[in-house]
Amino acid sequence: TVIRTSANENGIDNDAYELDPLALGPPSTEEAEAFIKETFPGSELLESRQGQLHYNINIPDLTWSTLFREVEGQRKRLNIVDYSVTQATLEEVFVNFASAQFDDAEKAEEESKKKKWWQRKK
């Protein structure tokens, strides 16, 4: 288990954590995915590959202790081999924000292209 708290060490108040990777032994990842979805509502599965799940968990007021307690409590049942929890850095928060803004701009441009020339705003 690895813990990294660079954002916290710099005095940044940040509720975003990454569970990376959640490495599972056999049989499948379906139970682990259901557990994360139920325990941490709104969590986002970033990557699922060869028994490893990478999640972004952004829940206001979620503490390290709660996150670890919940995962450790299910470790044997879900056959979790290893995992780490990191807190998002300022750079990651900025990149995610910028990416979301870019996606919104692209959607607006696509919608504008679908309209007839006389329906478009100038």
trRosetta pair geometry for C-beta under 8 A, 3 or more apart (Angstrom, degrees):
i j d omega theta_ij theta_ji phi_ij phi_ji
1 68 7.9 67 -166 -127 147 109
1 82 7.2 -156 -66 -159 52 72
1 83 6.3 8 -111 75 78 66
1 84 6.2 149 -161 -99 48 58
1 85 7.6 3 -169 7 95 87
2 84 3.6 -11 54 -123 93 121
2 85 7.6 180 84 34 58 49
2 86 7.5 -5 110 -63 97 92
3 64 7.3 47 -138 -151 128 132
3 84 7.1 -158 -64 -163 35 82
3 85 5.9 -1 -110 68 72 86
3 86 7.4 158 -158 -90 37 53
4 84 7.6 36 -2 166 96 118
4 86 4.2 2 54 -123 105 96
4 87 6.9 -140 98 27 70 71
5 8 4.0 -38 174 42 105 119
5 9 5.6 115 110 -30 88 90
5 86 7.8 -154 -67 -152 41 58
5 87 5.3 47 -126 18 58 125
6 9 5.7 -53 -144 33 31 113
6 10 6.7 21 160 -11 63 108
6 87 7.1 -162 43 71 61 97
6 89 5.5 -5 84 -101 123 98
7 10 6.1 -67 -156 41 31 104
7 12 4.3 -78 180 69 84 126
7 14 4.6 -13 136 19 145 148
7 87 4.9 -117 40 118 114 115
7 88 6.4 26 -28 87 151 50
7 89 5.4 -170 -59 -118 98 41
7 90 6.2 146 -113 -38 99 70
8 11 7.8 58 -179 -63 35 15
8 12 6.7 -96 -80 58 27 75
8 14 7.1 -115 -64 40 69 102
8 87 5.7 72 -23 55 101 164
10 90 7.6 -63 79 -26 149 120
12 90 6.2 -138 -110 -66 164 100
14 87 5.7 113 93 174 121 112
14 88 5.9 -137 168 64 135 88
14 93 6.9 -115 -129 -63 122 139
15 58 6.1 87 108 -160 92 66
15 59 6.5 -123 162 78 115 36
15 60 5.1 -32 -141 -108 170 42
15 61 6.9 -11 -121 -12 128 29
15 62 6.2 103 -167 35 93 88
16 56 6.7 -15 -166 -172 103 93
16 57 7.3 150 -157 82 53 49
16 58 4.5 -13 -105 -102 81 92
16 87 6.9 110 85 -163 63 65
16 88 4.0 -5 98 8 118 131
16 92 7.8 -150 107 107 139 118
16 93 6.7 157 32 -89 147 96
17 56 7.8 154 83 -160 45 47
17 57 4.8 -19 67 66 93 100
17 58 7.6 177 25 -78 60 46
17 62 6.9 -100 0 100 126 128
17 64 7.9 151 -100 -98 141 65
17 67 6.2 -52 100 -105 172 162
17 85 5.7 -10 -176 -170 120 96
17 86 6.9 150 -161 79 67 38
17 87 5.7 -45 -104 -101 67 58
17 88 7.2 -126 -87 -18 18 82
18 46 7.8 -14 -140 3 105 146
18 54 7.1 -2 -176 -174 102 84
18 55 6.8 166 -155 87 56 54
18 56 5.8 -27 -102 -103 78 59
18 57 7.2 166 -95 20 25 79
18 85 7.1 157 79 -154 49 48
18 86 4.9 -13 56 61 100 90
18 87 7.7 174 14 -97 78 11
18 88 6.4 105 -27 -68 101 77
19 22 5.4 20 143 -52 109 106
19 36 7.4 -147 57 -124 157 129
19 43 8.0 2 15 -158 124 134
19 53 7.5 4 107 107 108 92
19 54 7.2 176 88 -151 64 39
19 55 4.3 10 49 53 105 104
19 57 6.1 53 -15 -12 104 120
19 67 7.7 -155 -79 -175 107 119
19 71 7.3 175 -132 -89 130 144
19 83 6.1 -14 -173 -173 88 120
19 84 7.6 156 -158 79 44 45
19 85 5.9 -17 -102 -101 63 74
20 54 4.9 36 -115 -134 83 89
20 55 7.4 -145 -62 40 68 55
20 83 7.6 114 61 -164 22 73
20 84 5.6 -41 75 70 68 94
20 85 7.8 126 25 -102 72 27
20 86 6.3 -32 36 16 119 109
21 47 7.8 -67 -114 85 107 108
21 52 3.8 5 164 -172 143 110
21 53 6.4 136 -171 60 82 35
21 54 5.2 -55 -110 -73 78 83
21 82 7.9 53 76 95 77 88
21 83 6.9 -108 98 -121 38 65
21 84 7.6 36 21 28 38 89
22 32 6.3 169 134 172 134 137
22 36 7.6 -133 -23 -66 171 136
22 52 6.7 143 66 -160 49 54
22 53 4.2 -23 56 62 108 95
22 54 7.3 -174 10 -73 80 33
22 55 6.8 24 -13 -2 124 106
22 71 7.8 -128 -119 -142 112 123
22 80 6.3 -59 -171 -132 85 108
22 83 4.8 10 -110 -106 59 116
23 51 6.4 49 -161 125 61 95
23 52 5.1 -16 -98 -102 67 86
23 80 7.1 100 73 -165 56 64
23 81 4.5 -63 108 62 102 105
23 82 4.6 13 44 54 124 81
23 83 6.6 -162 18 -69 73 63
24 29 5.6 155 41 -96 155 79
24 32 5.6 -118 -80 -30 143 156
24 51 4.7 -132 65 -174 82 90
24 52 7.3 -174 15 -82 77 36
24 53 7.1 39 -15 -3 114 101
24 78 6.6 -76 -122 150 111 90
24 79 5.7 76 -164 96 79 90
24 80 6.0 -47 -99 -104 69 50
24 81 6.5 160 -121 1 13 93
25 51 7.2 44 -98 -169 13 141
25 79 4.1 -98 54 161 96 118
25 80 8.0 -140 6 -75 82 6
25 81 5.2 111 -42 -55 88 108
26 51 7.9 -62 -72 -108 46 136
26 79 6.9 -55 69 133 38 164
27 79 7.7 115 10 27 56 152
28 31 7.1 111 82 5 82 85
29 32 5.1 -63 -161 47 63 114
29 33 5.6 66 141 -28 86 103
29 48 6.3 160 113 -155 164 117
29 51 6.4 -175 -61 -128 108 47
29 53 5.9 144 -157 -54 130 116
30 33 5.7 -56 -147 36 29 112
30 34 6.4 28 155 -18 64 106
31 34 5.7 -55 -148 37 32 112
31 35 6.3 36 152 -22 65 105
31 77 7.8 -121 146 136 138 92
31 78 5.8 -162 109 -119 111 86
32 35 5.5 -51 -147 34 32 114
32 36 6.4 30 156 -16 65 104
32 53 6.2 -173 119 1 127 150
32 78 4.8 102 -85 -166 88 128
32 80 7.2 124 -112 -78 126 94
33 36 6.0 -54 -147 37 30 107
33 37 6.2 29 155 -18 64 110
33 45 6.8 1 -132 -82 102 140
33 48 7.7 -1 -83 -101 122 138
33 53 6.7 -169 -79 -114 79 151
34 37 5.8 -56 -144 39 29 112
34 38 6.1 22 160 -13 65 112
35 38 6.1 -63 -145 42 25 105
35 39 5.8 8 165 -7 66 119
35 74 5.6 148 -160 169 152 168
35 78 6.2 -73 1 -80 158 140
36 39 6.1 -63 -131 47 24 101
36 40 5.6 -33 -174 40 65 108
36 43 5.4 -96 158 81 99 153
36 45 7.7 109 97 -76 142 92
36 53 7.3 -155 -16 135 157 148
36 55 5.9 -140 -172 -85 148 159
36 57 7.8 -115 -168 -84 102 115
37 40 7.4 -66 -110 63 10 68
37 41 7.2 45 175 -104 52 51
37 43 6.6 -130 -99 53 43 106
38 41 7.5 -6 -158 -68 19 77
39 70 5.2 139 -178 -178 140 138
40 43 4.1 55 110 -42 110 126
40 55 7.6 94 84 156 145 146
40 57 4.8 -39 175 -135 147 118
40 59 6.1 -123 -155 -32 85 137
40 62 7.5 41 -127 -115 101 151
40 67 7.9 40 -85 -117 129 84
40 70 7.6 137 -48 111 96 159
41 59 7.4 97 61 -99 67 120
42 57 8.0 100 92 -148 80 57
42 58 6.7 -86 126 68 114 77
42 59 6.5 136 65 -82 120 84
43 55 5.1 4 172 -174 116 123
43 56 6.8 167 -163 83 67 49
43 57 4.5 -18 -113 -102 102 76
43 58 7.7 148 -107 20 52 59
43 59 7.7 -35 -66 -39 80 106
44 55 6.6 143 75 -159 46 68
44 56 4.4 -9 59 57 103 100
44 57 7.8 -165 25 -72 66 38
44 58 7.7 11 3 9 106 102
45 48 6.1 2 174 -42 123 105
45 53 6.5 -62 -137 -162 99 100
45 54 7.4 99 -166 73 58 55
45 55 5.8 -40 -101 -100 49 77
46 54 4.6 -64 67 106 104 99
46 55 6.4 167 5 -110 90 19
46 56 5.6 86 -47 -20 115 95
47 52 7.5 -2 113 108 99 93
47 53 7.4 165 89 -154 59 37
47 54 4.1 19 49 40 95 119
48 52 7.3 172 -149 86 41 52
48 53 5.4 -1 -106 -107 79 73
48 54 7.6 -146 -64 23 43 72
49 52 5.6 -18 69 58 71 96
56 88 7.8 41 -142 -68 99 123
57 62 6.9 -88 139 96 111 168
57 67 7.1 139 96 -119 154 121
59 62 4.0 75 81 -36 104 127
62 66 5.9 -122 -163 74 70 129
62 67 6.2 72 162 -55 109 100
63 66 4.7 97 58 5 83 101
63 67 7.0 -148 95 -4 45 87
64 67 5.8 -62 -153 38 31 112
64 68 6.2 22 157 -12 69 110
64 85 6.9 142 -140 114 84 144
65 68 6.0 -58 -144 43 29 106
65 69 5.9 31 157 -23 65 110
66 69 5.7 -54 -141 36 28 112
66 70 6.3 26 161 -17 63 108
67 70 6.2 -61 -152 36 24 107
67 71 6.4 12 158 -8 63 111
67 85 5.9 116 126 -128 137 153
68 71 6.0 -62 -142 43 30 104
68 72 5.6 25 164 -15 69 114
68 85 6.9 -105 -71 -2 84 153
69 72 6.1 -57 -136 43 22 107
69 73 6.1 29 159 -27 60 111
70 73 5.8 -56 -148 31 24 115
70 74 7.0 -2 161 2 58 109
71 74 6.4 -77 -156 47 30 94
71 75 6.6 59 147 -66 66 87
71 80 7.0 -105 177 107 91 179
71 83 6.3 -104 173 73 144 156
71 85 7.9 -172 10 -59 157 121
72 75 5.3 -18 -149 -25 38 121
74 77 5.1 -68 -160 52 66 112
74 78 5.0 41 147 -7 98 117
74 80 7.2 77 106 -12 78 126
75 78 6.7 -75 -142 49 16 93
75 80 4.5 -88 -141 50 67 113
76 79 7.3 20 -175 -75 31 43
80 83 6.0 -25 179 -25 122 117
88 92 4.4 -124 -164 86 92 129
88 93 5.4 109 133 -55 124 84
88 96 7.8 -29 -160 -4 145 139
89 92 4.8 100 52 5 74 99
89 93 7.1 -136 96 -3 41 86
90 93 5.6 -54 -148 37 34 113
90 94 6.2 34 153 -19 67 107
91 94 5.8 -56 -148 38 29 111
91 95 6.2 29 155 -19 66 107
92 95 5.7 -52 -142 37 31 110
92 96 6.3 31 158 -17 64 107
93 96 6.0 -58 -150 38 27 110
93 97 6.3 27 153 -19 63 109
94 97 5.7 -58 -147 38 30 111
94 98 6.1 27 157 -17 67 108
95 98 5.8 -55 -143 40 28 109
95 99 6.1 32 155 -23 63 108
96 99 5.7 -54 -146 36 28 114
96 100 6.5 29 155 -20 63 105
97 100 5.9 -56 -152 34 30 110
97 101 6.5 29 151 -18 64 106
98 101 5.6 -54 -150 36 34 113
98 102 6.3 35 152 -20 66 106
99 102 5.7 -53 -148 36 31 113
99 103 6.4 34 153 -20 65 105
100 103 5.7 -51 -147 35 32 113
100 104 6.5 34 153 -20 63 104
101 104 5.7 -54 -152 34 32 112
101 105 6.5 31 151 -18 65 106
102 105 5.7 -55 -150 36 32 112
102 106 6.4 33 152 -20 65 105
103 106 5.7 -54 -148 35 32 112
103 107 6.5 33 153 -20 65 104
104 107 5.8 -54 -150 34 31 112
104 108 6.5 31 153 -18 64 106
105 108 5.8 -54 -149 36 32 112
105 109 6.4 32 153 -19 64 106
106 109 5.7 -56 -149 36 31 111
106 110 6.4 32 153 -20 66 105
107 110 5.7 -54 -148 36 31 111
107 111 6.4 31 153 -19 65 106
108 111 5.7 -54 -148 36 31 112
108 112 6.3 34 152 -22 64 106
109 112 5.6 -53 -149 34 32 114
109 113 6.5 34 152 -22 64 103
110 113 5.7 -53 -151 32 32 112
110 114 6.8 35 151 -24 63 103
111 114 5.8 -53 -156 28 34 114
111 115 7.2 35 149 -23 63 101
112 115 6.0 -54 -160 24 37 112
112 120 5.7 70 -166 -127 90 104
112 121 7.7 -80 -123 33 111 83
115 119 4.0 -122 178 88 115 118
115 120 5.2 150 93 -67 125 74
116 119 4.8 85 56 5 79 107
116 120 7.6 -138 91 -21 42 85
117 120 6.0 -46 -156 12 35 116
